[in-house]
Amino acid sequence: LQPYFAQQQDLATQIDEHSQQRAELAESFGRMEDAIETAASTVDGLEGRIDSQQVAIESIVEEVESSGSAFQHTASQMSEQLTARVSAVEAKVDQAHEQTSQTLAVVQEDLQLREEALRHDLETKMTA
């Protein structure tokens, strides 16, 4: 009978140990559930931050794009103005070149006439 009671005692001890392990597991499960809820809350908070940062980034991108368009428009206008100025300067240079060419032709003709007049005077004086 004694081995039977020893076996019963042994089973009772094992049942107590299993009950204690089950209680520890339940407590551990509870802590894990709390940790999961905390992590979920943290993730929700991070998602909120990410969403607000994404909105801010989109706003910045829109602002940069509109600034880029304005800059491009201004650059285009400046380019047109510079092209017009360059064309005006080129026209003035062409006009000045033409006037210089005409003046040079007149001066050459005048020099030729003076040279002929001096030769004629010199010939007249030498023959006299």
C-alpha angles and dihedrals in degrees: 000000000000094000088052092053090045089052091048090048089050091050091048090052091049090048090051091048091049090048090050091048089048090052091048090049091049090050091046089049089052091052090048091051089050090049091049091050090049091049091048090050090049091049090050089051091049091048089053091051091047091050092050091046090049090053089049091049092049089051091051091048091051090049092049091047092050090046089049091052091048091047091048090050091049091046090050091051091048090049091051091048092049091048090051091048092048090050090050091049091047090051091050091048090050090048092048090048090051092048091047091050091050092047091048090051091051092047092049091049091048091049090049091051091048091048090052091046091050091048091049091049091047092049091047092051093046094051093047 
